[in-house]
């Protein structure tokens, strides 16, 4: 049952997210959908992978998001000579105490910016696996908890760029979503010349939300209702990737969980206390495509993972009805249990 406190939390969520979005958009011109996806991943307790060619604002987006929230931020510049201990930390012998002292690495922050993550070796990239999934680091048999909220925002260049290594499958699967910034429109690029020409707008960016506010908003997102029909729809979408003839590796059960969490965050950002099939459809490409491996024949035919996900969205039946939502959720007579007329693709 929805309580007054839960409804108030979603109201607070909308107001806080609007402040953060406005702050980020002062730096990132003409990319509202990219900013929204970044905030969706943050509230869904996920990690974001930003992939694009150099110079389009990948690192700027990560920095703007980090500076808009009053929390601890660390940046890791991934290079071929970066060691795993530079990320996780290392135990050093203390002569005075005659004991080992743990020196935390750069991963011990609430928002970690991994710049050009695919320029480090796979061994170094794998140092992030435990922290991204379990939000902890184990060094010399001792486990250290990471702060909350915890989010990794990583940037990478396309694989055809020189000096890059492919991300291991296990690493890609831990990123909730992948987004491409893309080139700005002519008008947005012209405004960028005016704003960025003299001084970086990051210098004037001030925090508009505190870390403890984000933690409360994450709790509010967890309470978003997802009907049985919507959950089954998520399972059907992900399951279809495992049997598609153009894919040699489909999405994992973790992908299903990430898709559902992202849908709940998207619903909350829209001011709804319940998720719709539309939320899953809007996020499917961003959440699923980077986890999929096309077959050799599909690559010869220039079939991309994004195209396969779009095809699956077209072929998978959309649920037309669902059990009524819990008491307190808005419904309109003559509509489906989602609060709107059923829609099929």
Secondary structure, DSSP 4 states (H G I P E B T S, - for coil): ---HHHHHHHHHHHHHHHHHHHHHHTTSTT-HHHHHHHHHHHHTT--EEEE--TTSSHHHHHHHHHHTEES-EEEEE--TT--HHHHHEEEEEETTTTEEEEEE-TT-SSEEEEETGGGS-HHHHGGGHHHHHHSEEEETTEEEEPPSS-EEEEEE--TTSTT--PPPHHHHHH-SEEE---PPPHHHHHHHHHHHTTS-GGGG----EEHHHHHHHHHHHHT-B--HHHHHHHHHHHHHHHH-TTEEE---HHHHHHHHHHHHHHHHHTT-SB--HHHHHHHHHHHHGGG-EE-HHHHHTT--HHHHHHHHHHHSPPP---PPPPTTS---TTS-TTSS-----
